Amino acid sequence: MRKIRWVVGVTLGLCLLLAGPVLAQSDYVSGVFPSQIYGPLNQGYKLLADGKYDAAAVQFEKVTKIDNTNPFALNNLAAIQEQKGHYREAMALLQQATLKADQYKQKVAQTCFVAGLCTAVKPKQEMGPTSTIAPIIQDNIAKLKPKIEALPPQPSTPPPMTPKK
């Protein structure tokens, strides 16, 4: 009997542990960000504005571990990759950021422009009627496409060699 209660208790605990981030994710889409999201976003933005890209990336990655579709963190990680010249990686992050960007209605408090690109955004803890981050991401995608097109093609993997008979 004790063993059954223990198994049920452990199973319930695991379910709650795994469901927590999923259940909480809807809160940051439809309302203000909790401190474990807003804090790293805010700190990362400050570090990014100071040119401390690696330290900023750590903060934005904290957010994506909790909310893997957070368009503010993903856009800012893309900005870091773009600044490093990693255009394909930046585009992949921007594409991921578009998945749910329309659902994030937080207003943008500050925007950082570098070389004509809107490279970083800092969300406000205030909601708007529509997403302010979605058009920024789309604009960044449009501005990044020519940079990617100018890159040399990526080498492909050659087909396997077959021995002659």
Summary of the structure (lengths in Angstrom):
residues: 165
radius of gyration: 20.3
end to end distance: 67.6
largest distance: 70.9
contacts: 466
relative contact order: 0.12
helix: 62%
strand: 12%
